[in-house]
């Protein structure tokens, strides 16, 4: 009787090992997804120590997130690396993230790019996007817009919303590709239809300006609203402006105030200025010089140096409001401005 070859013995051994591992790994995965992290850790650790790359990745993730074990970035890196060195794309991607953020290892953009590339070449869309971003910004490798576009496109064609959005940006700016507003609209729309707020905002902006599409204020308002409802401050401000100016929506000062306030409460200077004006004139809200002064004051401190003229107008309106206030009211408005803190949505 012929003895099986060494290769066949290895294949049979691996098959039997795979069967032995499959059950505990599936049990660990189920435990993880129902939030029983202690059981997941107990089951996954021996598999990781046996060299199963999927288990090594999962163990790294648990150390990364502090699930079932105390958060430990160095341990996360250790297990991500073991998985990555066996060709596990998710491990390669996460190892890239750790190098990019300097978590568990010294920050090193070149190493981040190296591991992103390995994952990207296996089709990992998040890694493709991040590699594109590093080419665009020149982090860890030479800035190259054409390479950025290449990797954004690979991610975008897999339906990755961030990649779709950034590819739209590249077409809008003409970076790495010829400027093409129609292509920008195409990719913004794909991201927007997946609920990506920045894509929704940019699509609204395109409709507002009429670049690459027919100008359509109603469509602009539609997409601004979707982004605004996700907390995008620029969209909130612009939607408020459209209600204020009757563009694409009926003029409604109360709605304008509502959206200006959402952006203003997050620290958006122009929204703070416009909200101050609404309180100053009593449009959409009762006239209130104290609140007008507070919002004008906040706007003056938040306009960047490049917007000197806007800051000066906020100062002028603040001083006009102050001329109509008592010293006690001015002191109250100043106190409110000092104690104000931005409110982050979602």
Secondary structure, 3 states (H helix, E strand, C coil): CCCCCHHHHHHHHHHHHHHHHHHHHHHHHHHHHCCCHHHHHHHHHHHHHCCCHHHHHHHHHHHHHCCCCCCCHHHHHHHHHHHHHCCCHHHHHHHHHHHHHCCCCCCCHHHHHHHHHHHHCCCCHHHHHHHHHHHHHCCCCCCCHHHHHHHHHHHHCCCCHHHHHHHHHHHHHCCCCCCCHHHHHHHHHHHHHCCCHHHHHHHHHHHHHCCCCCCCHHHHHHHHHHHHCCCCHHHHHHHHHHHHHCCCCCCCHHHHHHHHHHHHCCCCHHHHHHHHHHHHHCCCCCCCHHHHHHHHHHHHHHCCHHHHHHHHHHHHHHHHHHCCCCHHHHHHHHHHHHHCCCCCCC
